[in-house]
Amino acid sequence: MAQQLWTLYGAPGWGSVLAEAMLTWCGVPFAFEDVDGFDTPGPARDRLLAANPLAQVPTVVLPDGQVMAESAAIALLLSEMYPEAGLAPPPGHPDRPAFLRWLVWLVAAVYPTFTYADYPDRWVASEPDAFKARVDGHRQDLWLTFEAQLGPGPFALGERFSALDIYLCAMVRWRPRRAWFESCCPKIAAIARRVDGIHTLQPVWRRNYGDQ
């Protein structure tokens, strides 16, 4: 019997790259449903809304029809279903608390700054450019705080590769972008370069970012 596919709703270069990379890393067969343009009314958004009324990317539909969203939740689910892939330290492992802390921090503290800065008109009635600049500056402060707490590497948890490294590899491509990280957060930049070099994940980065 053929293995049933997962379905990933996403858009190139958006946060769905996180789920795409994690599914690829775990060797999970999936179909990619491109909903580029989902943030404006139209057919792409309608297809996404049919799967997830919250219109989130990534949205994943499991083979049994269950719908998953929230990249951290997807990371934890995959780590439970495919423990051999090593996306997360197992319960009881000394690295588990740090993994959980930083995974939630990435999605709760850093990721929302893009929602605010990308759509400033949703949040402020005047001076949207100034608001966006303040949010972008706050994001830089967050990254500097994280950089200061990183060890010597080679990965976010030291010797252990995890989903955190996938996040970092994707997010250095987002504002303030690679050049800033290379200059101001060299440990984060080094992790991203190391993950860029992982053969299994290279097709994901090419599909989403070209040669960036």
Backbone hydrogen bonds in HBPLUS format (Angstrom, degrees):
<---DONOR---> <-ACCEPTOR-->    atom                        ^
c    i                          cat <-CA-CA->   ^        H-A-AA   ^      H-
h    n   atom  resd res      DA  || num        DHA   H-A  angle D-A-AA Bond
n    s   type  num  typ     dist DA aas  dist angle  dist       angle   num
A0006-TRP N   A0029-PRO O   3.12 MM  23  6.44 167.2  2.13 143.5 145.9     1
A0031-ALA N   A0006-TRP O   2.77 MM  25  6.23 154.2  1.84 151.8 157.3     2
A0007-THR N   A0061-VAL O   2.98 MM  54  5.05 155.3  2.05 143.3 150.3     3
A0061-VAL N   A0007-THR O   2.80 MM  54  5.05 160.2  1.84 147.4 154.4     4
A0008-LEU N   A0031-ALA O   2.82 MM  23  6.13 166.7  1.84 164.7 168.8     5
A0033-GLU N   A0008-LEU O   2.75 MM  25  5.85 170.8  1.76 150.4 153.7     6
A0009-TYR N   A0059-THR O   2.78 MM  50  5.14 175.1  1.78 167.3 167.6     7
A0059-THR N   A0009-TYR O   3.32 MM  50  5.14 156.1  2.38 137.5 143.0     8
A0010-GLY N   A0033-GLU O   3.11 MM  23  6.32 161.0  2.15 150.4 153.6     9
A0035-VAL N   A0010-GLY O   2.77 MM  25  5.63 172.8  1.77 159.7 162.3    10
A0014-TRP N   A0011-ALA O   3.02 MM   3  5.56 164.9  2.04 141.1 143.3    11
A0017-VAL N   A0014-TRP O   3.07 MM   3  6.13 173.3  2.08 129.1 131.2    12
A0018-LEU N   A0015-GLY O   3.06 MM   3  5.81 155.5  2.12 119.2 124.1    13
A0020-GLU N   A0016-SER O   2.93 MM   4  6.18 164.2  1.95 156.3 161.6    14
A0021-ALA N   A0017-VAL O   2.88 MM   4  5.96 158.8  1.92 144.7 149.7    15
A0022-MET N   A0018-LEU O   3.03 MM   4  6.26 159.0  2.08 145.8 151.9    16
A0023-LEU N   A0019-ALA O   2.86 MM   4  5.99 165.5  1.88 155.1 158.7    17
A0024-THR N   A0020-GLU O   2.99 MM   4  6.09 158.8  2.04 143.2 149.7    18
A0025-TRP N   A0021-ALA O   2.85 MM   4  6.01 158.6  1.89 147.3 153.5    19
A0026-CYS N   A0022-MET O   3.03 MM   4  6.19 153.2  2.10 145.1 151.5    20
A0028-VAL N   A0023-LEU O   2.97 MM   5  5.23 162.7  2.00 156.2 154.0    21
A0027-GLY N   A0024-THR O   3.05 MM   3  5.03 150.4  2.14 100.2 109.5    22
A0038-PHE N   A0035-VAL O   2.93 MM   3  5.49 123.0  2.26 150.3 151.9    23
A0040-THR N   A0037-GLY O   3.19 MM   3  5.98 161.2  2.23 126.8 127.5    24
A0046-ASP N   A0042-GLY O   3.01 MM   4  6.23 155.9  2.07 152.2 160.0    25
A0047-ARG N   A0043-PRO O   2.96 MM   4  6.22 154.4  2.02 150.5 156.1    26
A0048-LEU N   A0044-ALA O   3.09 MM   4  6.40 155.5  2.15 147.7 154.5    27
A0049-LEU N   A0045-ARG O   2.79 MM   4  5.99 163.1  1.82 155.3 160.3    28
A0050-ALA N   A0046-ASP O   3.04 MM   4  6.20 144.1  2.18 141.7 150.3    29
A0051-ALA N   A0048-LEU O   2.98 MM   3  5.32 135.5  2.18 104.6 116.7    30
A0052-ASN N   A0048-LEU O   2.79 MM   4  6.00 159.1  1.83 155.6 162.9    31
A0055-ALA N   A0052-ASN O   2.84 MM   3  5.46 167.5  1.85 127.1 130.8    32
A0060-VAL N   A0068-MET O   2.72 MM   8  4.99 173.9  1.72 156.5 158.8    33
A0068-MET N   A0060-VAL O   2.67 MM   8  4.99 169.8  1.68 160.1 163.2    34
A0062-LEU N   A0066-GLN O   2.75 MM   4  5.26 163.0  1.78 164.6 166.0    35
A0065-GLY N   A0062-LEU O   2.83 MM   3  5.24 163.2  1.85 122.2 125.8    36
A0073-ALA N   A0070-GLU O   3.02 MM   3  5.38 118.4  2.42 106.2 120.9    37
A0074-ILE N   A0070-GLU O   3.01 MM   4  6.37 155.9  2.07 154.0 161.8    38
A0075-ALA N   A0071-SER O   2.86 MM   4  6.09 152.9  1.93 144.9 152.5    39
A0076-LEU N   A0072-ALA O   2.98 MM   4  6.25 158.7  2.03 148.7 153.4    40
A0077-LEU N   A0073-ALA O   2.90 MM   4  6.11 159.2  1.94 148.5 154.6    41
A0078-LEU N   A0074-ILE O   2.92 MM   4  6.08 169.0  1.93 152.8 155.7    42
A0079-SER N   A0075-ALA O   2.94 MM   4  6.11 151.1  2.03 142.8 151.4    43
A0080-GLU N   A0076-LEU O   3.07 MM   4  6.31 138.9  2.25 141.0 150.8    44
A0080-GLU N   A0077-LEU O   3.11 MM   3  5.21 129.0  2.38  97.3 110.6    45
A0081-MET N   A0077-LEU O   2.93 MM   4  6.21 157.0  1.98 152.5 159.4    46
A0082-TYR N   A0078-LEU O   2.75 MM   4  5.65 153.9  1.82 150.1 156.2    47
A0085-ALA N   A0082-TYR O   2.96 MM   3  5.69 160.8  2.00 122.8 128.6    48
A0086-GLY N   A0083-PRO O   3.13 MM   3  5.61 151.9  2.21 111.5 119.0    49
A0163-ALA N   A0087-LEU O   2.78 MM  76  4.83 157.7  1.83 142.0 134.6    50
A0093-HIS N   A0090-PRO O   2.98 MM   3  5.62 161.0  2.02 142.9 145.2    51
A0096-ARG N   A0093-HIS O   2.98 MM   3  5.36 160.2  2.02 116.4 122.9    52
A0099-PHE N   A0095-ASP O   2.99 MM   4  6.18 160.6  2.03 157.2 163.5    53
A0100-LEU N   A0096-ARG O   3.00 MM   4  6.22 170.6  2.01 162.3 163.0    54
A0101-ARG N   A0097-PRO O   2.92 MM   4  6.08 162.7  1.95 150.7 156.2    55
A0102-TRP N   A0098-ALA O   2.99 MM   4  6.13 174.8  2.00 155.1 155.9    56
A0103-LEU N   A0099-PHE O   2.88 MM   4  5.95 155.1  1.94 152.6 160.3    57
A0104-VAL N   A0100-LEU O   3.12 MM   4  6.15 171.5  2.13 148.2 150.6    58
A0105-TRP N   A0101-ARG O   2.97 MM   4  6.13 152.6  2.04 142.9 151.7    59
A0106-LEU N   A0102-TRP O   2.93 MM   4  6.02 157.7  1.98 143.7 148.2    60
A0107-VAL N   A0103-LEU O   3.31 MM   4  6.62 158.0  2.36 146.6 151.4    61
A0108-ALA N   A0104-VAL O   2.77 MM   4  5.74 143.9  1.90 150.8 161.6    62
A0109-ALA N   A0105-TRP O   2.80 MM   4  5.22 157.0  1.85 138.7 144.5    63
A0110-VAL N   A0105-TRP O   3.38 MM   5  6.88 152.2  2.46 150.6 158.1    64
A0111-TYR N   A0106-LEU O   2.88 MM   5  6.07 162.6  1.91 159.4 165.3    65
A0113-THR N   A0110-VAL O   3.01 MM   3  5.67 144.7  2.13 118.1 128.0    66
A0114-PHE N   A0111-TYR O   3.10 MM   3  5.86 153.3  2.17 121.2 127.2    67
A0115-THR N   A0112-PRO O   3.01 MM   3  5.06 116.8  2.43  97.5 113.1    68
A0116-TYR N   A0112-PRO O   3.07 MM   4  6.45 158.7  2.12 156.7 161.7    69
A0117-ALA N   A0113-THR O   2.92 MM   4  5.98 167.8  1.93 144.1 148.2    70
A0118-ASP N   A0114-PHE O   2.78 MM   4  5.50 153.5  1.85 142.7 149.8    71
A0122-ARG N   A0119-TYR O   3.02 MM   3  5.78 159.2  2.06 123.1 129.1    72
A0123-TRP N   A0120-PRO O   2.96 MM   3  5.45 151.2  2.04 113.9 122.2    73
A0124-VAL N   A0120-PRO O   3.10 MM   4  6.25 151.7  2.19 164.3 172.9    74
A0131-PHE N   A0127-GLU O   3.11 MM   4  6.41 156.7  2.17 150.5 157.4    75
A0132-LYS N   A0128-PRO O   2.88 MM   4  6.09 162.2  1.91 149.6 154.1    76
A0133-ALA N   A0129-ASP O   2.98 MM   4  6.21 157.6  2.03 145.5 151.4    77
A0134-ARG N   A0130-ALA O   3.01 MM   4  6.26 153.0  2.09 145.1 152.0    78
A0135-VAL N   A0131-PHE O   2.97 MM   4  6.27 160.7  2.01 155.1 160.3    79
A0136-ASP N   A0132-LYS O   2.88 MM   4  6.08 164.7  1.91 153.9 158.3    80
A0137-GLY N   A0133-ALA O   2.92 MM   4  6.07 151.0  2.00 141.8 149.9    81
A0138-HIS N   A0134-ARG O   2.90 MM   4  6.17 149.4  2.00 144.0 152.4    82
A0139-ARG N   A0135-VAL O   2.95 MM   4  6.28 152.4  2.03 150.1 157.4    83
A0140-GLN N   A0136-ASP O   3.13 MM   4  6.45 153.0  2.21 144.1 150.6    84
A0141-ASP N   A0137-GLY O   3.10 MM   4  6.44 152.5  2.17 144.6 151.8    85
A0142-LEU N   A0138-HIS O   2.99 MM   4  6.34 150.3  2.08 147.5 155.8    86
A0143-TRP N   A0139-ARG O   2.98 MM   4  6.33 161.0  2.02 154.2 158.4    87
A0144-LEU N   A0140-GLN O   2.97 MM   4  6.23 155.7  2.03 149.0 155.7    88
A0145-THR N   A0141-ASP O   3.04 MM   4  6.29 150.1  2.13 144.9 152.4    89
A0146-PHE N   A0142-LEU O   3.04 MM   4  6.37 157.3  2.10 150.9 156.8    90
A0147-GLU N   A0143-TRP O   2.85 MM   4  6.05 164.7  1.87 153.9 158.2    91
A0148-ALA N   A0144-LEU O   3.08 MM   4  6.23 153.5  2.15 141.8 147.9    92
A0149-GLN N   A0146-PHE O   2.99 MM   3  5.29 141.3  2.14 105.4 116.7    93
A0150-LEU N   A0147-GLU O   3.23 MM   3  5.34 159.1  2.28 104.8 111.1    94
A0155-PHE N   A0158-GLY O   2.81 MM   3  4.89 151.8  1.89 142.9 150.4    95
A0158-GLY N   A0155-PHE O   2.94 MM   3  4.89 160.1  1.98 111.9 112.9    96
A0165-ASP N   A0162-SER O   3.06 MM   3  5.71 139.4  2.23 114.6 122.9    97
A0166-ILE N   A0163-ALA O   3.04 MM   3  5.08 125.1  2.35  98.5 112.9    98
A0167-TYR N   A0163-ALA O   3.06 MM   4  6.45 159.6  2.10 156.2 161.1    99
A0168-LEU N   A0164-LEU O   3.00 MM   4  6.32 163.7  2.03 150.8 154.6   100
A0169-CYS N   A0165-ASP O   2.99 MM   4  6.09 157.8  2.04 142.0 147.9   101
A0170-ALA N   A0166-ILE O   3.10 MM   4  6.33 154.2  2.17 150.2 156.1   102
A0171-MET N   A0167-TYR O   2.82 MM   4  5.95 168.9  1.83 159.7 163.4   103
A0172-VAL N   A0168-LEU O   3.07 MM   4  6.06 144.3  2.21 149.4 153.0   104
A0173-ARG N   A0170-ALA O   3.10 MM   3  5.74 154.9  2.16 114.3 122.0   105
A0174-TRP N   A0171-MET O   3.08 MM   3  5.13 158.4  2.13 103.6 110.5   106
A0177-ARG N   A0174-TRP O   2.65 MM   3  5.00 146.6  1.76 137.3 132.1   107
A0180-TRP N   A0177-ARG O   3.15 MM   3  5.85 124.2  2.47 116.7 128.3   108
A0181-PHE N   A0177-ARG O   3.28 MM   4  6.61 160.6  2.32 148.6 154.3   109
A0182-GLU N   A0178-ARG O   2.81 MM   4  6.07 165.0  1.84 165.8 170.1   110
A0183-SER N   A0179-ALA O   3.11 MM   4  6.28 149.7  2.20 141.7 149.2   111
A0184-CYS N   A0180-TRP O   2.72 MM   4  5.80 168.1  1.73 161.1 164.7   112
A0185-CYS N   A0181-PHE O   2.76 MM   4  4.60 145.7  1.88 122.4 132.9   113
A0189-ALA N   A0185-CYS O   3.01 MM   4  6.27 166.7  2.03 157.7 162.0   114
A0190-ALA N   A0186-PRO O   2.89 MM   4  5.98 148.9  1.98 139.3 147.1   115
A0191-ILE N   A0187-LYS O   3.09 MM   4  6.35 154.7  2.16 145.0 150.9   116
A0192-ALA N   A0188-ILE O   2.99 MM   4  6.30 162.8  2.02 154.6 159.3   117
A0193-ARG N   A0189-ALA O   2.96 MM   4  6.23 158.4  2.01 148.7 154.3   118
A0194-ARG N   A0190-ALA O   2.99 MM   4  6.17 154.7  2.05 144.5 151.5   119
A0195-VAL N   A0191-ILE O   2.95 MM   4  6.26 158.1  2.00 154.5 159.9   120
A0196-ASP N   A0192-ALA O   2.83 MM   4  6.04 150.2  1.91 147.7 157.0   121
A0197-GLY N   A0193-ARG O   3.23 MM   4  6.47 135.3  2.44 137.6 147.5   122
A0197-GLY N   A0194-ARG O   3.13 MM   3  5.28 133.9  2.35  96.4 108.4   123
A0198-ILE N   A0195-VAL O   3.05 MM   3  5.25 165.6  2.07 110.4 115.1   124
A0201-LEU N   A0198-ILE O   3.07 MM   3  5.71 135.9  2.28 116.2 126.6   125
A0202-GLN N   A0199-HIS O   3.24 MM   3  5.31 144.8  2.38 102.0 111.7   126
A0204-VAL N   A0201-LEU O   2.98 MM   3  5.39 128.4  2.26 110.3 123.8   127
A0205-TRP N   A0201-LEU O   3.28 MM   4  6.71 158.1  2.33 155.9 161.7   128
A0206-ARG N   A0202-GLN O   3.00 MM   4  6.24 162.0  2.03 156.0 161.3   129
A0207-ARG N   A0203-PRO O   2.96 MM   4  6.06 160.3  2.00 144.2 149.3   130
A0208-ASN N   A0204-VAL O   3.14 MM   4  6.31 148.1  2.25 145.6 153.7   131
A0209-TYR N   A0205-TRP O   2.75 MM   4  5.62 155.4  1.81 153.0 159.6   132
A0210-GLY N   A0206-ARG O   2.92 MM   4  4.35 144.2  2.05 124.2 125.2   133
A0212-GLN N   A0209-TYR O   3.24 MM   3  5.58 169.0  2.26 126.3 128.8   134
